Amino acid sequence: MDRVGDGDFVRVRVLDGTYEGAVLSCHRPTQQLTMQRVKDVETGRMHARMTFHWTEITKIEVLERANKEMPCATKETSSKEGVPVAASPVKTPPSKQASHSRRRSGGATTTTGSVHYDLVKTKEKFEKMVACVRQFKIIGLGLEGINLGKAGMVTIIQISCSVQTYIVDFQAIGRYCFEHAAFVDMLQSDQYLKVIHDSRNVSAALFNFKIRLENVFDTQVADFVIRRNTHKKVPRFISGLGDCLMRYLKMTEEQVDFHKYAHQCLKSNFKVWSIRPISVELLDAAAKDVLYLPALHQAMMKAHFSDFTRGFQVYLEAGRSVSRPKCSSGVMPQLKDLYSFECCCEQKDC
């Protein structure tokens, strides 16, 4: 694949569509491609800016080169870290915890390190956020608060989609968030997939507002099932978000420091999410807590269906072979050999 540089006009194919636009930045540490003046090829709709994680991209084409080329990836990373190539979804490791932040004048769009998010503190901004997020069918969702659950208090709502990540200051906006018809409909609708890590407290907190979460993909449960199926025994422990990010998105322990930082703050002060103003480091952690959930969902689905896809490949190769076998009701020897290999996994530790 040709290298992608800032200013290049590219066409990006992802799982939910095709987009064209100018490359604003291509950041290797986070493996994020940010484009501006983006056009949805299928609908013609224009977006000011969109950010794609490499795990979402199936193909990228350079339509027009800018004057100065800045490589998005080197040959060393193309096979291991995952340069976007046709029909080969790739991995999405995050950046380390942010070292700086800046705020755009006239708005609440904030950049912490290389992570972009909107801090929503007014009803007007909240309505715009809902209108934007409702355009996407898969969203990352999280809540923070004091003793979050049935008897706790919500202070922060985190939402991510393909375009942007949002942090809603529930203390500033109040119950209006959970009285907003379109937002409540999105949470309860089976038309939107909500990706959450450990949905128990989130579900309990929302139920206090008479909101019943539907169509949820819980990454903690998914990890439990995948490990059970892989190792043929029930795992002894459930995994935290950091473990899942390292296991499925191949992130390093250093790259999930943001998750540990938030837990340390919460351990030292259980009311930390109610303190205003929210620290830059906590905002960074809150944004990253949901930023990678859609990519994690995709990676887990791939892992879950890996047995199926390997079997499909056996059939495809058999159909292409010179001595093509006749179709019958019997099980192909290659298929038996493939799945008998699974017994080897039983010796592995969960």
SENUNU-607865 format. One record per atom (N, C-alpha, C): x, y negated, z negated. Coordinates in pm, whole numbers, plus 50000, padded with zeros to 5 digits. Layout:
<nodes>
XYZ ...
</nodes>
This chain:
<nodes>
500845011950000 500005000050000 500874987650000 500504977550079 501244965050081 501174958349946 502264951349911 502294944149785 501354932049792 500774928949678 499804918049671 500434906449596 500314894349650 500884882649587 499864871749562 500204862449476 499324851249448 499024843549576 497754840449596 497344832949713 496944841449832 497264854449828 496854863349937 495324864349941 494784865150061 493344867350078 493144882250097 492414888650007 492334903150006 490884907950004 490724920650043 489444927550029 489644938949929 488834938949824 488954948649716 487714957449715 487944970449718 486844980049709 486864986149569 485734984949500 485574990949368 484375000249373 484095006749261 483035016849261 481665011149290 481434998449251 480104992749270 479994982949385 481014982249474 480894973249588 482234969149646 482174959649738 483364954449806 483384939249793 484554933649762 484674919349739 485864913749816 485724901249861 486814894349930 487074881149859 488354877449850 488684864849787 490184862849782 490594851349725 492004847849714 492544852549579 493734858249580 494344862949457 494794851049373 494274850249253 494684839749160 495894844349080 495844856849035 496984862648963 496884877748968 498054884048963 498124898548957 499104901848847 498584905348730 499394906348609 499744920848580 501034924148588 501464937948571 501284943448430 501634935748324 501474941548189 500064946248159 499054938548202 497664942548176 497054949848294 497754949948408 497254956048531 495854950748563 495784937448568 494544930548604 494764922148729 493814922748819 493824914648940 492714904348929 493084891548925 492094880848915 492014873649049 490784872149100 490554865649229 489654853449211 489794843849299 488934832049297 488224830549432 487124822949430 486284821249549 485944834949608 485344843349525 485104857349559 483724858949623 483694866349731 482454869249802 482114883949790 480884886849749 480364900449750 480004903749895 480754912649957 480584915550100 479184920950129 478634928750036 477344935050062 476174925450049 476244916249952 475114907149928 475364892949975 476644889449999 476964875950039 477064866249922 476804870949799 476844862349682 478274857949653 478434845249612 479754839749583 479964838949431 481204841649389 481594840549249 482824831449242 482854822949143 484004814049127 485264822049096 485134832149010 486294840148973 485834853848926 486614864148958 486344877748911 487674884348875 487644892548772 488814900048729 488534914948742 489434922048808 489294936448825 490434943448754 490114954148682 491134962648625 491504973048730 492774977048732 493224986148837 492474999248836 491945003148719 491195015648713 489895014948792 489405002648819 488165000948894 488395001549044 489614998449088 489884996349229 490195009549298 489485012149407 489755024049488 490595020849612 490525008249657 491315004249773 491444989049775 492594984249819 492804969849832 493524967149964 493004957650041 493564954150172 493934939450173 495104936350224 495524922350240 495054917550377 494114908150377 493574902850503 494424891450558 495014883650467 495844872250510 496874869450402 498134868250443 499204865750350 499334850950316 499694848350191 500064834750152 501494832450195 501964820250182 503324817050225 504374824050139 504084824750008 505044830849916 504464843449857 505154854349870 504654867249821 505234870149684 504364873849593 504794877949460 504264892149437 505124901849421 504684915849413 503794918549292 502774926249317 501864930349210 502414942549140 503174950749211 503754962749149 504974966949228 505834974449166 507024979349233 506874994049264 507824999349338 507735013449374 507745022349251 508455017949146 508535026249026 507175027848959 506285018148975 504995018948908 503905024648997 504185026149125 503115029749217 502515043449192 503325052949146 502805066349127 502425069348983 503055062648887 502815065948748 501825056548683 502005043448700 501125034148633 499855031548712 499905033848844 498665033248917 498445020748996 499145019049110 498825008349202 497545012149273 496595002749291 495325006349355 495535011249496 495155023349523 495225028849657 493895035349689 493685037849816 492395043149859 492115056549792 490875058049743 490365070449685 491205075849571 491865066849495 492675071249383 492575061549268 491495062349187 491345053549073 492565054548982 492905043348916 494145042748840 493895038448698 494985037748623 494905035348481 494935020548449 494495017048326 494415003148286 494975000948146 496274999648130 496774996347998 496614981647969 496384977547844 496224963647812 497534957147779 497504944047761 498694936847722 498884937647573 500054933347526 500264932347383 499434920947330 499424919847198 498644909347137 499094895847189 498184886747206 498464874047269 499404865647187 500164857547258 501104848747191 500714834147201 499734830947285 499314817047297 497884816647344 497274804947336 495914803247386 495764789347441 494774787647529 494464774447580 492984773847608 492424761847607 490994760247627 490764750347740 489894753747831 489594744747941 488734733147893 489004721647945 488224710047907 486814711347961 485834707647879 484454707847921 483814721447913 484464731247852 483874744447842 484504752347731 484074764847719 484594773347612 485304785447666 485774784647793 486524795647849 487944795147794 488364805947734 489644806247666 490514817247722 491814814447729 492784824447768 493684827047649 493704839347602 494614843147496 495614852547557 496864847647576 497814855547651 497304856747793 496954868747836 496444870847971 494984875347969 494334874647854 492954879047842 492024866947849 491104867447945 490144856547962 488834860347893 488274851047820 486974853347757 486264840147735 484964840847727 484134829147696 483674829947552 483914819447476 483404818547339 482074811147346 480994818347320 479644813147336 479114808547200 478824795347189 478404789947060 477114781947069 476524781047190 475284773547208 474244782047280 472984778447267 471914785847332 472024784847484 472454773047531 472594771047675 473654780547733 474794781547664 475854790547710 475404805147701 474614808147598 474124821747580 473214825747696 472344816747738 471444819647850 472224821947979 473274814048001 474094815948120 474824829348115 475274832947995 475954845747978 475024857348013 473794856947961 472834867747987 472554868848136 472374857348202 472104857448346 473254863848424 474474861448378 475644867148446 475744882148420 475644886248294 475854900248257 474784909248317 473574904248332 472484912348386 472704916448531 473694910548597 473994914348734 474764927648741 475244932348626 476084944348624 475384955348545 475544967448590 474834978748531 475624985848422 476914983248412 477744989248308 478414978148229 478164977748099 478724967148016 479334972947889 480374966547841 480944970147712 480254962047604 479964968247491 479204961547385 479814964447249 479844954147165 480344955747029 479744945246937 479744947946810 479304938546707 480344938146597 480474926546534 481294925246414 480464917846310 480834919546183 480084912646079 480574916345941 479734914345843 480034917745704 479274930545669 480024941145637 479404954045608 478394957745716 478834957345840 477954959545954 477174972545940 475874971745960 474994983345949 473614979045903 472894988245842 471524985245798 471454974145695 472434973945603 472394964145495 473374952745517 474014952145633 475034942145658 474524930045736 475484921945781 475164909645851 475994908545979 475354905346088 476034903546216 476604889346224 477864888146265 478464874846283 479024872846424 479334883846493 479944883046626 479294893446718 479004889646842 478574898946947 479614898547057 480094910347098 481094910947206 480494918247326 480664912347443 480134918247565 481174916747677 481344927347755 482254926547870 481574932247994 481904926448108 481454931548238 482584929448336 482354932248461 483424931348561 483934917048579 483084907348553 483454893448578 484144887048460 483654889448340 484124881948224 483874889548096 484574885347992 484344890347857 483814878747773 482794881647693 482144871247612 482224874647464 482454864347384 482364865447239 481294855647193 480204860947142 479064852647100 479154850246950 479194837546913 479214833846771 477784834346718 477414845646662 476054847446613 475734837946498 476724834346419 476504824946310 476114811146361 476604807746480 476294794546537 474934794546607 474584805546672 473344806046751 472184811746670 472464822046589 471424827646503 470544837846572 469354839946514 468434850446560 467954848346703 468184836646758 467774833946896 468344844646991 469554849546958 470184859547044 469294871947057 468754876646946 467974888846946 466474886246963 466144873746995 464774870247032 464694866447179 465864866347244 465944863047386 465444875147466 464334873647534 463654884947600 464564892447697 465284885047781 466124891647881 467264899347817 467824893947711 468944900647642 468444913247571 467324912147503 466744923647434 466364934547534 465814930347646 465434940047750 466654947547801 467784940547816 469014946747864 469504957247764 469404954247634 469854963547532 468974975947525 467694974147549 466744985147535 466454992447666 466894986647778 466574992347908 467505003947942 466955013948012 467795024848061 468415021648196 468205009448244 468795004948370 470224999848349 470594997248224 471934992148193 472635002148101 473845005948139 474625015148056 475465006847959 475235008747830 476015001847727 477115011047677 478375007047700 479515014947656 479975009547521 479935018247420 480265014147282 481185024747222 482105020247137 482895029747060 482335030546920 481785041946883 481105044246755 479885035146744 478795039746800 477585031546810 476715031746685 477125038946581 476265040546464 475935027346396 476945019546360 476695006846292 476044996646385 476414997146513 475814987946610 474314990846621 473965003646632 472565007346642 471805003446516 472395005846399 471735002446273 471534987546259 472554979646297 472444965046285 471364959546378 471304964846500 470304960046595 468904964246554 468794975946491 467484980646449 466884971546341 467734964446268 467244954546171 466454943546240 466764941346370 466064931246449 465014937846539 464664950446505 463654958046580 464064960546725 465374962146745 465914965246877 466414979646877 465894987746970 466305001646982 467235003147104 468495005647077 469465007547185 469105019747268 469165018347399 468925029447490 470045030047593 470225041947651 471225044047757 472615039647711 473095046347609 474405043247551 475405054247584 476605050147621 477735059447636 478675056447522 478735065447423 479585063547306 480925070247333 481985062347341 483305067647376 483865076647266 483445074647141 483905083347034 483295097347047 482005097847078 481335110647100 481895117347226 482085109547332 482605115147457 483975121547435 484835114847360 486165120247331 486055133447253 485125133947158 484915146047078 484505157747168 483585155347259 483095165847348 484175170347445 484915160747501 485975164247596 487045172747530 487445169147409 488465176947338 487945190847300 486665191447264 486075204447233 486075213447356 485665208047470 485615215947592 487005219747642 487955210847623 489315213347671 490025223947589 489895222947456 490635231847368 489805243747318 488545244247359 487655255347325 487465257147174 487535246247101 487225246546958 486835232446912 486115231946801 485615219146752 486765211046691 486985198746736 488045190346679 487825187946530 488915186946457 488835184746313 488525170146279 488915160946368 488735146746339 488145139646460 487475128446433 487045119746542 488135109446568 488145103746685 489215094546725 488765079946716 489685071346679 489445057046681 489605051746822 489255039246842 489365033346976 490795033447026 491745030146937 493145029946979 493605043447031 493215054146961 493595067647007 492995070647143 491745066747165 491095069247294 491765061447406 492135048947379 492795040847481 494135047147519 494855052247421 496145058547451 495945071847523 494925079247486 494725092647542 494245092147687 493305083247717 492675083347849 493185072347943 493615061147888 494135050347973 495655049447966 496275058947894 497725060047887 498385047447833 497735040847738 498335029247675 499325033847569 500265025347536 501225028347432 500685023647297 501275028647192 500855024547057 501045009647039 502085004347100 502344989947091 501254981947160 500684987347266 499674980247343 498304980147277 498094988347177 496814988147105 496964981946967 498014973946950 498234966946824 497054957946788 496384952646890 495264943546864 494194950446779 493994963246802 492974970746728 493404972546582 494674975546562 495184977246427 495164964046350 495464953146421 495484940046356 494104936646299 493054939046377 491694935946330 491334944346208 491754956946207 491454965546093 492204961045969 493434956445987 494204951445873 493574939045813 493104930145899 492434917945852 491144921445776 490404930845830 489144934845767 489404941745633 490484949045627 490824956045502 491204946145393 491894935345431 492324925445333 491194916045293 490214914145382 489074905245353 487884910145433 486914916645367 485794922545438 484864912045499 485064899245465 484264888445522 485014880845632 486094886745682 486964879545774 486224875045900 485214882945946 484504879346069 483484868146046 483314863745924 482394852645895 483144839545873 484464840145869 485274828045848 485314819745976 485064806845963 485104797646076 486084786246046 486884782046147 486944787646283 487614801346284 487254809346383 487854822546399 489274820946451 490204828146394 491604826946436 491774831846580 492784826546644 493094830446782 493364845446792 494074850846690 494414865046692 493164873846681 492204869746598 490984877546584 490114876546710 490074864746770 489344863246895 489934872347003 491254872847006 491944881547101 491574896147078 491584900346950 491234914046916 489774917046949 488884907546922 487454909446949 487214911147099 487924903047180 487754903947325 488244917347379 489424921547333 490004933947382 489244946147331 488524944547221 487744955547166 486684960647263 486204951847350 485194956047449 485694954947592 486794947847611 487304945347746 487564958247823 488084968447756 488514980647824 487484991847816 486334989347756 485324999947742 484795005047877 484474996247975 484025001548104 485095010348171 486365006248162 487435014448220 487595027548144 487425027148013 487505039147932 486365048847967 485185043447991 484045051648034 484375059048163 484945051848258 485265058048386 486315069048370 487335066348289 488395076348268 487845088748197 486935086648104 486355098048032 485455106348121 484705099748206 483865107048300 484715115448394 485845109948434 486765117348521 487325129548449 487675127648321 488195138848242 487125149348218 485905144848194 484805153948166 484475162748287 484565156748405 484205164148527 485425170048598 486585169948530 487795174848596 487665189548635 486985197548551 486775211648584 485975213148714 484975204748727 484145205348847 484945201248971 485685190348959 486395185149077 487475194849123 488115202049030 489115211949072 488445223449147 487255227249101 486515237649171 486075233149308 485635220549318 485235215249448 486405215749545 487615212649494 488795212349579 489105226149635 488875236449553 489085250249600 488195253049722 486925249149712 486005251249824 486415243249947 486845230749925 487235222250038 488435228150111 489435232550032 490625238250094 490295251350165 489385259250107 488995271850171 488315269150304 487515258850309 486825255450433 487755250550541 488905244950502 489865239550599 490915249750642 490985260750570 492035270550597 491815277250734 492915282550789 492835288950920 491965301450914 492225309650811 491415321750794 490275318750697 489305311450747 488215306950662 487355318750617 487145320250486 486355331650436 484875329950469 484205341450483 482765340850507 482045337050379 480955329450395 480165325450279 479415337650226 479455339350095 478755350450033 478345346549892 477585355449828 477145352749692 478205356349590 479275362749632 480335366449539 481215354549504 481895355449390 482775344749345 484135346049413 484615335149471 485915335249537 487015338649437 488005346649474 489125349849383 489855337349337 490015327549430 490695315149392 489945307749281 488615308649288 487805301849187 487945308749052 487985322049054 488175329648930 489545326448869 490575326048954 491925323148905 492005309248845 491325299848908 491375286048862 490825284848721 489655290348698 489005288348569 489495298148463 490175308648501 490775317348401 491945310348334 492495300248401 493595292348346 493175285048219 491855282448207 491375274648094 491645281647960 491785294847964 492035301947838 493365297947778 494285292847862 495585288547811 495465276547719 494385268747741 494195256547663 493825259447519 493375271847492 492905274947358 494035274547256 495275275947304 496405275847213 496815261847173 496285251747242 496665237847214 495925232747092 496565223347023 495935217446906 495075205946947 493905204346884 493005193346916 493545180446860 
</nodes>
